[in-house]
Amino acid sequence: MIAVDKVSACLVTRGDCDMQPIIDSLISQGILDIVIWDNSIREDMGIYGRYAAIAEAKNKVIITQDDDVIVSDYKAILKAY
C-alpha cells in the first residue's frame, strides 16, 4: 500500500468555493502536499487546472478531486490502488 504521506493532492477551483474543508480533510488523512489551481487567480484552465497543478506536486502518486467533494477515506482508495 502507498503511504498517504507519499501522495500529492492536486485540486482545481473556480475560486468561488471554500477550499478549507477539503484541505482539512486531506491533512487529517495525512496528505500534506496539496496544490490548488485557482482559476480565479491563475490562468483559467477550467478543469485542466488539476493537471497543470501536477507540475507543482512533490510526489509521484497524485490524487485529484473537484472543489465540491470531500473524500473521507483515501487510505482505502490507496489500498485498492
Secondary structure, DSSP 4 states (H G I P E B T S, - for coil): ---GGGEEEEEEE-S-S--HHHHHHHHHTT--EEEEEETTTS---GGGHHHHHGGG-SSSEEEEE-TT---S-HHHHHHH-
